[in-house]
């Protein structure tokens, strides 16, 4: 077979194999675009689904915290985090934990997130996954995945929650308040 015959044979093979594959791809795309559950319904949405607004997400924040876990988290913070993260708003090596929980955090790239439990967990375990704007060059925060267990991460989160604003009052206890004189606390005088 001469060179011209080989080229023609190659074109025939390309057309025989390639054309049906291309048509099949076009057909699949056409089916996806035109398939419907009923008259006028489209499979592909015209717009992206609505995302929960930051305001709605912030309203869902639960500011209550477990006092025992928060104390344990404070001890853990003092041993591992104190040198870089203050609890009083002062800037040390990293951001302060004061009023962090429930606040809006601007990330590198301009995305804004709420500092909820999910965000804090990610920040503790993988600090370079979502970097706060202004802290791009801080490379001293160690990833804590494999260093801290789930219980310890939870304790740190409870401690950070205890520093949030507004802090909700602690749940009532079964113990009577000694400052209130009720019938059950009245002396037999």
C-alpha positions, 0 to 999 in steps of 0.5 A: 500500500502506498503512502496515499492509501495508508492515509486514506485507510487511516481516515476511514478508520478514524471516521468509522470509530471516531464519528460514532463516539463523537455522536454518542457523546453529543447524544448523551449531552443532549439527553442530559440537557433535555431529559425531564421529569415532566413537561417543562422540567429540566434535569440541570438547574438554571442556577446554583442552589441557594446557599445558607447566608452567613447571617442565617448560619450565625443565628444557628450558632449555639453559644452554650458550652460544657464547663468541664470540657472547657476547663480541660480545653483550657489546660490543653490550650495552656500546654499547647496553644498559649504561646501563640493564641491569647485568650484576652484579645492580644495578638501573639504569634497567631489569632486570639481565641477571645470572641473567635467562636461565632464570629465572621472570619475572612479567609485568604481569597476573600471567602467569609465563613462563620467560626463554628465548631466545624471551622474550629475543628478544621483549623486545629487539625489542618491549619493551612486548609482554610487560612485566615486573611492576615495570617497567610505568612504564619507557618508556625501552627503545626497540623494536629491531625494525629497529634490530638484525639477527637476528645482533645479537639472537642475540649479545645473547641469548648474552651474557645466557645467559653471565650465567645460573645455572647456567652449564654448563661449556664443551664440551671442546676438542681442545687438551690441558689443560696442567695435566694430564700424560698420556702424550701430554703427557709430556716426553721428558726 
